[in-house]
């Protein structure tokens, strides 16, 4: 399985899907801090994020000043891809390398962040809706 991240999926997504419901999870939590990749939800399946190394885990960092970083632990070294972001309602606007994408937040609590993107997750030529689940420890 290819390695995916919030940052790369946000850049690849060409449009955003949002949903609303009276029963939907909260999205009013605080986004600041480190969010570790946990799993993907694709076509009714839950796929664990299994690109962890003994020396560290991949994460997304959101800072109070609107900056952030997608951090990939690769051979026990940090590969840091900086970005800027704004959060407006249930949407994240992420800008990196001059490209801005809007990513809808489907859940944001003290310990869980879920975002929805569209990408060709399985490399079959067709786009899938992908929910990326991250956790804060």
C-alpha positions in Angstrom: 0.0 0.0 0.0 1.3 3.4 -0.8 2.1 5.8 1.9 -0.4 8.7 2.3 -0.5 11.7 4.5 -2.9 14.5 5.3 -0.7 16.9 3.4 -0.4 14.9 0.3 -4.1 14.0 0.2 -5.0 17.6 0.7 -2.8 18.6 -2.2 -4.2 15.8 -4.4 -7.8 16.5 -3.7 -9.4 18.6 -6.4 -12.6 19.3 -4.5 -14.0 18.9 -1.0 -17.0 17.1 0.3 -18.8 18.3 3.4 -21.6 16.7 5.3 -23.9 17.9 8.0 -26.3 16.2 10.3 -27.9 16.9 13.7 -26.2 13.7 14.9 -22.8 14.4 13.5 -19.7 14.4 15.8 -18.4 17.7 17.2 -16.0 19.8 15.1 -15.5 22.5 17.7 -12.3 21.2 19.3 -8.9 22.8 19.3 -6.8 21.9 16.3 -3.5 23.1 17.8 -0.7 20.5 18.5 0.6 17.2 17.1 -1.9 14.9 15.4 -0.6 11.3 14.8 -1.9 9.3 11.9 -4.1 6.4 13.1 -6.1 5.0 10.1 -7.9 5.6 6.8 -11.6 4.8 6.1 -12.1 4.0 2.5 -15.2 2.4 0.8 -16.5 1.0 4.1 -13.1 -0.4 5.2 -10.8 0.8 8.0 -7.2 0.6 7.0 -4.7 1.0 9.9 -1.9 3.5 9.3 1.1 1.2 9.4 4.0 3.4 8.5 5.4 3.7 12.0 9.0 3.2 12.9 10.4 2.2 16.2 12.1 5.6 16.5 8.9 7.7 15.9 5.5 8.2 14.3 4.4 10.4 11.4 2.3 13.4 12.4 0.8 16.7 11.5 1.7 19.8 13.6 -0.7 22.8 13.7 0.7 25.9 15.4 -1.1 28.9 16.9 0.5 31.3 14.3 -1.2 29.5 11.3 1.9 27.6 10.4 2.2 23.9 10.4 4.2 20.9 9.2 3.6 17.4 7.9 6.3 15.4 9.6 7.3 12.0 8.1 9.7 9.9 10.2 11.9 8.2 7.6 14.9 6.0 8.6 14.6 7.7 12.0 15.1 11.1 10.6 12.4 13.8 10.3 11.3 14.8 6.8 9.4 18.1 7.4 7.1 19.6 4.9 5.9 23.1 6.1 2.5 24.6 5.3 0.3 27.4 6.4 -3.4 26.9 7.3 -6.5 28.6 8.4 -9.5 26.9 10.1 -12.9 28.4 9.2 -15.9 26.5 10.6 -15.6 22.9 9.5 -12.9 23.6 6.9 -9.2 23.6 6.8 -7.5 25.7 4.2 -4.0 24.3 3.7 -1.4 26.1 1.6 2.0 24.5 0.6 4.3 25.4 -2.3 1.8 28.0 -3.5 -1.1 25.5 -3.8 -4.2 25.9 -1.5 -6.7 23.1 -0.9 -9.8 23.1 1.3 -10.2 20.0 3.5 -13.5 19.5 5.4 -13.2 18.4 9.0 -15.8 15.7 9.9 -14.7 15.4 13.6 -12.5 17.4 15.9 -12.4 16.7 19.6 -9.7 16.8 22.2 -8.3 13.5 21.0 -9.6 12.9 17.5 -9.3 14.7 14.2 -11.0 13.3 11.1 -10.8 15.0 7.7 -12.3 14.0 4.4 -10.5 14.1 1.1 -10.9 12.7 -2.5 -8.0 10.9 -4.1 -7.1 7.8 -6.0 -6.2 5.9 -2.8 -5.8 2.5 -4.4 -4.1 3.7 -7.7 -6.9 2.2 -9.8 -7.6 5.4 -11.8 -10.8 6.2 -9.9 -11.1 8.7 -7.0 -12.3 7.5 -3.6 -13.6 9.4 -0.6 -11.0 8.9 2.1 -11.5 9.8 5.8 -8.1 10.3 7.5 -8.2 9.7 11.2 -5.6 11.3 13.5 -5.2 11.2 17.2 -3.6 13.5 19.8 -1.9 11.9 22.7 
